[in-house]
Amino acid sequence: MQNVLTGMRVVEGSAFVAAPSGGMTLAQLGADVIRFDPIAGGIDYRRWPVTGSGKSIYWHSLNKGKRSIAIDFKRPEGREILTRLIASPGEDAGMFLTNFPARGWLADEALREHRKDLIYLNLTGDRHGGSALDYTVNSKVGFPFLTGDGSDSNSNMGTDSGKGRRPINNPLPAWDVIAGQHIALGLLAAERHRQRTREGQFVGLALADVALATVGHLGYIGEAMINGVEREASGNSIYGTFGRDFVSRDGISLMIVGVSPNQWRAIVEVSGQAAQVAQLADQMGLNFDKEGDRYAGTDALCGIFEPWFAQHDYQQLVSKLDAAGVCWGKYQSIAELVESDIDCSIDNPLFEQVKQPGIGEYLVPHNPLSFGAAERETPRPAPLLGQHTEEILADLLKLSSGEIGKLHDSGIVGSPR
């Protein structure tokens, strides 16, 4: 972690990916992020992947560096404590992040009665406040029909579903991840506004809008409206330019990319296929110095390059491609990444070996930002559920040991067993 946000305090009530990752981003930059959960754990406390003993690697990975208070907020006493915590005084406090519904005791107007300059960021599924997850949002914006090569069909699908194509989900929860970064950005922007004006505010963010905005920013909406066409799935090709997977003689798959003129020339030169490429350009009436023409000729170009890749073992290709300045990457599984890629090791300053109580010791990443004015410190593991209950109640809410003991005895708060 890097302590560039030292002093900032954010209270977080969250589940799933987006909201916890937003809080984790701030915690990794030095903010004091206090997460509250039910005493037995929330909806995602045991979500897969889990260890052999049932501990959630998922939950602990998304909550690194935070403090934890375990509390029964179904009871009025628990809600009162959390309200006091959310609205606690201090120039750097009074910031609340949640993807729980902003109603009842969590309504903005209810919390703002206790602190007028509260910064409250609420993540919803859609702009109407409805439920949505990454996969339902992804199906909405059409990307599953662009995954794969477009040859799959499903006889059970209606004619309105991508013209009979079978949708293929991406395992990466992209909208959750992007929403998490928007959450961190939104809180920091609102905090700067409060510094300048002394005004708090309610900040709304919808997961579906994150996806819709991204689709617009990348030109997909403009393409459909202006050109009146539906983009086809392109497999491992890169839309609008040249890129494709190739296989070495010993069966290793590589991704080769020729986006810039220099990258394209490097591919042609290292393969020794300049004459064939020029002949193909004449035959097809294309100019391969242009990205769009390279994309139009992708299949034919790959027919020229594939034999060259197939004539060389992987290590030979590594030497030749690197020497020529080709932009390329090796296809590898996550297991291969962890086992053999030096970039996924402590050789990379991004990572350190950290012991997570209840889980074990494994590689934990810092935030990928690297600030010149802050030293990187060892990443803090995720807290045990309720690990900081007593210190939060005592230090922030100024409760006595006797008062804290009564809360424990009545089951209002909890600590690690």
Backbone hydrogen bonds, N-H to C=O, Kabsch-Sander energy under -0.5 kcal/mol:
donor,donor_aa,acceptor,acceptor_aa,energy
2,Q,28,Q,-2.2
3,N,375,E,-0.5
4,V,2,Q,-2.0
4,V,29,L,-1.0
5,L,29,L,-2.5
8,M,5,L,-2.1
9,R,92,D,-2.8
10,V,32,D,-2.4
11,V,95,M,-2.8
12,E,34,I,-3.1
13,G,97,L,-2.3
21,S,17,V,-2.5
22,G,18,A,-1.9
23,G,19,A,-2.1
24,M,20,P,-2.5
25,T,21,S,-2.2
26,L,22,G,-1.6
27,A,23,G,-2.4
28,Q,24,M,-2.7
29,L,25,T,-0.7
29,L,26,L,-0.6
30,G,27,A,-1.8
31,A,26,L,-2.3
32,D,8,M,-3.5
33,V,31,A,-1.1
34,I,10,V,-2.9
34,I,32,D,-0.6
35,R,33,V,-0.7
35,R,67,R,-3.4
36,F,12,E,-2.4
37,D,69,I,-1.8
41,G,38,P,-1.8
45,Y,42,G,-1.4
47,R,44,D,-1.2
51,T,55,K,-2.6
54,G,51,T,-2.0
56,S,45,Y,-0.6
57,I,49,P,-2.2
57,I,55,K,-0.7
58,Y,47,R,-0.6
58,Y,49,P,-1.4
60,H,56,S,-1.8
61,S,57,I,-2.0
62,L,58,Y,-1.6
63,N,59,W,-0.7
64,K,61,S,-0.6
65,G,380,R,-0.6
65,G,381,P,-1.0
66,K,63,N,-1.4
67,R,33,V,-3.0
69,I,35,R,-2.4
70,A,414,G,-0.8
71,I,37,D,-2.7
71,I,69,I,-0.5
72,D,412,I,-3.1
73,F,71,I,-1.3
75,R,72,D,-1.1
79,R,75,R,-2.1
80,E,76,P,-2.3
81,I,77,E,-1.9
82,L,78,G,-2.2
83,T,79,R,-2.5
84,R,80,E,-2.2
85,L,81,I,-2.0
86,I,82,L,-3.0
87,A,83,T,-2.2
88,S,85,L,-1.2
93,A,90,G,-1.2
96,F,119,I,-2.9
97,L,11,V,-2.8
98,T,121,L,-2.1
99,N,13,G,-1.1
100,F,13,G,-0.6
103,R,101,P,-2.0
106,L,103,R,-2.0
107,A,104,G,-1.7
111,L,107,A,-2.2
112,R,108,D,-2.7
113,E,109,E,-0.8
114,H,111,L,-1.6
115,R,111,L,-0.8
118,L,115,R,-1.4
119,I,94,G,-2.6
120,Y,118,L,-0.6
120,Y,201,Q,-2.4
121,L,96,F,-3.1
121,L,119,I,-0.5
122,N,120,Y,-0.6
122,N,203,V,-2.7
123,L,98,T,-2.3
124,T,205,L,-2.6
125,G,130,G,-1.0
126,D,130,G,-1.1
129,G,126,D,-2.0
137,V,133,L,-2.5
138,N,134,D,-2.7
139,S,135,Y,-1.8
140,K,136,T,-1.2
141,V,137,V,-1.7
142,G,138,N,-0.7
143,F,138,N,-0.8
145,F,142,G,-1.4
146,L,143,F,-2.1
147,T,143,F,-0.6
154,N,164,G,-1.3
157,M,154,N,-2.0
161,S,158,G,-1.3
162,G,160,D,-1.3
163,K,159,T,-0.6
164,G,158,G,-0.5
164,G,161,S,-0.7
165,R,162,G,-1.8
166,R,152,D,-1.1
168,I,144,P,-2.2
174,A,172,L,-2.3
177,V,173,P,-2.2
178,I,174,A,-2.7
179,A,175,W,-2.6
180,G,176,D,-2.3
181,Q,177,V,-1.5
182,H,178,I,-2.0
183,I,179,A,-2.4
184,A,180,G,-1.9
185,L,181,Q,-2.5
186,G,182,H,-3.3
187,L,183,I,-2.4
188,L,184,A,-2.0
189,A,185,L,-2.7
190,A,186,G,-2.4
191,E,187,L,-2.2
192,R,188,L,-2.0
193,H,189,A,-2.1
194,R,190,A,-2.2
195,Q,191,E,-2.0
196,R,192,R,-1.7
197,T,193,H,-2.4
198,R,194,R,-2.8
201,Q,118,L,-1.1
203,V,120,Y,-3.6
203,V,201,Q,-0.5
204,G,202,F,-0.6
205,L,122,N,-2.0
207,L,124,T,-2.8
208,A,125,G,-2.3
210,V,206,A,-1.7
211,A,207,L,-1.6
212,L,208,A,-2.7
213,A,209,D,-2.8
214,T,210,V,-1.8
215,V,211,A,-2.6
216,G,212,L,-2.0
217,H,213,A,-2.9
218,L,214,T,-2.1
219,G,216,G,-1.5
220,Y,215,V,-1.6
221,I,215,V,-0.8
223,E,219,G,-2.3
224,A,220,Y,-2.0
225,M,221,I,-2.4
226,I,222,G,-3.0
227,N,222,G,-0.6
227,N,223,E,-1.5
228,G,223,E,-0.6
229,V,223,E,-0.8
231,R,229,V,-0.6
234,S,146,L,-0.7
235,G,148,G,-2.6
237,S,234,S,-2.3
238,I,243,G,-0.7
239,Y,237,S,-0.6
241,T,238,I,-1.9
242,F,258,G,-0.8
243,G,241,T,-0.5
244,R,256,I,-1.9
246,F,254,L,-2.7
248,S,252,I,-2.7
249,R,309,F,-0.7
249,R,312,H,-3.2
251,G,248,S,-1.8
254,L,246,F,-3.0
255,M,329,G,-3.3
256,I,244,R,-2.5
256,I,254,L,-0.6
257,V,327,C,-2.4
258,G,242,F,-2.9
264,W,260,S,-2.3
265,R,261,P,-2.6
266,A,262,N,-2.1
267,I,263,Q,-1.6
268,V,264,W,-2.1
269,E,265,R,-2.8
270,V,266,A,-2.6
271,S,267,I,-1.6
272,G,268,V,-0.8
272,G,269,E,-0.6
273,Q,268,V,-1.5
277,V,273,Q,-2.5
278,A,274,A,-2.4
279,Q,275,A,-2.3
280,L,276,Q,-2.4
281,A,277,V,-2.2
282,D,278,A,-1.9
283,Q,279,Q,-2.3
284,M,280,L,-2.5
285,G,281,A,-1.1
286,L,281,A,-2.1
288,F,286,L,-0.6
290,K,287,N,-2.2
294,R,290,K,-2.1
295,Y,291,E,-2.2
296,A,292,G,-2.2
297,G,293,D,-1.8
298,T,295,Y,-1.6
301,L,297,G,-2.9
302,C,298,T,-2.8
303,G,299,D,-1.5
304,I,300,A,-0.9
304,I,301,L,-0.8
305,F,301,L,-2.1
306,E,302,C,-3.0
308,W,305,F,-0.6
309,F,305,F,-1.8
310,A,306,E,-2.3
311,Q,307,P,-0.8
311,Q,308,W,-0.8
312,H,309,F,-1.5
317,L,313,D,-2.2
318,V,314,Y,-2.5
319,S,315,Q,-1.8
320,K,316,Q,-2.3
321,L,317,L,-3.3
322,D,318,V,-2.1
323,A,319,S,-1.9
324,A,320,K,-1.7
325,G,321,L,-0.9
325,G,322,D,-0.6
326,V,321,L,-2.5
327,C,257,V,-0.7
328,W,326,V,-0.7
329,G,255,M,-1.8
331,Y,253,S,-2.4
337,L,333,S,-2.5
338,V,334,I,-2.4
339,E,335,A,-2.4
340,S,336,E,-2.6
341,D,336,E,-0.6
341,D,337,L,-1.4
342,I,340,S,-0.6
344,C,341,D,-1.6
345,S,343,D,-0.6
348,N,345,S,-1.8
351,F,348,N,-2.3
352,E,364,V,-1.7
354,V,352,E,-0.6
354,V,362,Y,-2.4
356,Q,354,V,-0.7
356,Q,360,G,-3.0
359,I,356,Q,-2.5
360,G,356,Q,-2.4
362,Y,354,V,-2.1
364,V,352,E,-2.8
366,H,350,L,-3.0
371,F,369,L,-0.5
374,A,371,F,-1.3
377,E,1,M,-3.4
387,Q,384,L,-2.5
388,H,68,S,-2.1
389,T,386,G,-1.5
392,I,388,H,-2.4
393,L,389,T,-2.3
394,A,390,E,-2.5
395,D,391,E,-3.0
396,L,392,I,-1.7
397,L,392,I,-1.3
398,K,394,A,-0.5
399,L,393,L,-2.4
404,I,400,S,-2.5
405,G,401,S,-2.4
406,K,402,G,-2.0
407,L,403,E,-1.8
408,H,404,I,-2.1
409,D,405,G,-2.6
410,S,406,K,-2.0
411,G,408,H,-1.4
412,I,407,L,-2.3
413,V,407,L,-1.1
414,G,70,A,-2.1
